[in-house]
Amino acid sequence: MVRRKLVLSFPENIVTSPITYKLVKEFNLEFNILRAEITPDMEGKMLIELRGDKALIDDAIKYLTDTGVSVQEAAKDIIISKNKCIDCGICTSICITQALTLDSSSFKLKFNKDKCILCELCLDCCPVSAIKVHI
Amino acid sequence: MTRTIEEINEKIKNGKVVVLNAEEIIDYAEKKGIKRTAKEVDVVTTATFSPMCSSGAFLNFGHSDPPIKMTRVLLNDVPAYAGIAAVDAYIGATELSETEGLNYGGAHVIEDLISGKPIKLRATSAGTDCYPRREIETYITKDTINQAYLFNPRNAYQNYTAATNSSNRTIHTYMGKLLPNFGNVTYCSAGQLSPLLNDPYYRTIGIGTRIFLAGSQGYVSWHGTQHNPGKERLPNGTPAGLAGTLAVIGNLKEMSPEYLRACTFRGYGVTIFIGIGVPIPVIDEEMVEFLKIRDEDIYTEIFDYSVQRRNRPSYGKVNYRELRSGKIKIKGKSIQTGSISSYFKALEISNVLKQEIKKGKFYLTNYVAPLPAEEKYNTLDILSREEL
């Protein structure tokens, strides 16, 4: 049993396909949709956490890719520039899941990517533009 | 027990000075008691690293040939004030670029200058007999120009308010992004490390005090704008809100971008993080009483920034230990908190200053004149000439 957090990008032509349904039905995966955005005439994006057998997750990713869904590892998508970050901590006040916290002894910013749901609230709150997210 | 600055400087010279930072003094005084601490510790270093809008730099560009009396000056497209002598200008931190808006401003010009980057200078003039040139476009760095010094009218606020938002929409303020329905609280003080909170009645910090200013050795030049020493005090001397401020000055050419950083608060504007360190001499036992102040002894008040008035509703007082824990309660609701002032950087500066003093690179000063202990805090009212 493993967990993987993925960002799925759906091109316009398959936005209406029941893709997550197939993940359950054919690959026996548990999933948790952390975030989803589907706008008319644009591609859809979904942040999803998959839980299940490692081989089946790999098969599911292959299925998704074959269908035309682009798949990225979510955790890789948040980048905090260590050169730019000044460890002020303003971002910790708006991080709903507490993925961003200040270490209680060193007062340095800590990022726990497992907790991040890519809500992007932190992006424009950083005064030195140290946080970037690429979906 | 009393100790003079001269005695401390003698110890610095002999390499025998005992220096602690404002965090270390807390446990030290707790363990050893006030008397022994006063006897054993000579200096306590305090610091802060926060956005301080009221900052800027005076620059002298040198004269071109033929010369120009600059009346409109742009530095990387950011206007600088040139209503002084021919090639003097003041670049304010919050001034915005005419081409890049909120992405670049005076603060960025200052940071780029300090970093040694080339800056495009454009200036125009009506032209005079003695200054015939009417326009100039060239590049400068901190090494090609004459004097360049930061002269910040208001820095190192003694304490600052905390901010929240009761409305149903996200607001963008100088206290950062405030989420709707009390979604978060932001605050901005180094608390127990902060210079003026460790010398609340300005017994040692005054005009002429040598300080660490963004990596250079600068000075307190005056009391800062909006200096409000009369703010109500707790029994430990600290004000639970806006009180004293400092105007500071220092050589930009000796500063480091490590301790000065341009920044943008989205929807608000450009401002600048300034690192300031102030050494506080342990002149007597009373000074230890002030210096041993802890975050839990220092309070601030939470204001509702969604109310667009000078006097905003208050949601009560809270101490810095609670704020720094990451969560506080307002009306029974648990709310996440975040600091705008970097405690990590403040701690770093307090340690850098400590090392400089220990190594004999930084000597303490007696102030030349004290900061005002009384000062009226005026508001701006809309009046006719007759009503004045």
Contacts between the chains, C-beta under 8 A, distances in Angstrom:
chain1	res1	chain2	res2	distance
A	86	B	49	7.0
A	86	B	261	6.0
A	86	B	273	6.3
A	86	B	342	4.9
A	86	B	344	7.7
A	86	B	345	5.7
A	87	B	342	5.1
A	87	B	343	7.8
A	87	B	344	3.8
A	87	B	345	6.5
A	88	B	273	7.9
A	88	B	338	7.9
A	88	B	339	5.9
A	88	B	340	5.6
A	88	B	341	6.6
A	88	B	342	4.2
A	88	B	345	7.9
A	89	B	338	5.1
A	89	B	339	4.3
A	89	B	340	8.0
A	89	B	342	7.3
A	89	B	343	7.5
A	90	B	176	4.9
A	90	B	186	6.0
A	90	B	338	4.6
A	90	B	339	6.7
A	90	B	340	5.1
A	91	B	338	6.6
A	92	B	326	6.5
A	92	B	336	7.0
A	92	B	337	7.9
A	92	B	338	4.6
A	93	B	176	7.5
A	93	B	184	4.0
A	93	B	185	6.5
A	93	B	186	5.6
A	93	B	336	5.0
A	93	B	337	5.6
A	93	B	338	2.6
A	94	B	177	6.2
A	94	B	179	5.9
A	94	B	183	7.1
A	94	B	184	5.3
A	94	B	336	7.2
A	94	B	338	7.0
A	95	B	336	7.4
A	96	B	336	8.0
A	98	B	326	7.9
A	98	B	336	7.9
A	101	B	326	6.7
A	102	B	324	8.0
A	102	B	326	7.4
A	102	B	339	7.6
A	102	B	343	7.7
A	102	B	344	7.8
A	106	B	344	6.9
A	107	B	342	7.9
A	107	B	343	4.5
A	107	B	344	4.1
A	107	B	347	6.6
A	108	B	344	5.4
A	121	B	177	7.7
A	121	B	179	7.6
A	124	B	177	6.8
A	124	B	266	4.5
A	125	B	176	5.8
A	125	B	177	4.2
A	125	B	266	7.3
A	127	B	51	6.8
A	127	B	176	7.4
A	127	B	263	3.6
A	127	B	264	6.2
A	127	B	265	5.6
A	127	B	271	7.7
A	127	B	273	7.7
A	127	B	340	7.5
A	128	B	261	6.0
A	128	B	262	7.9
A	128	B	263	5.0
A	128	B	273	7.7
A	129	B	264	7.2
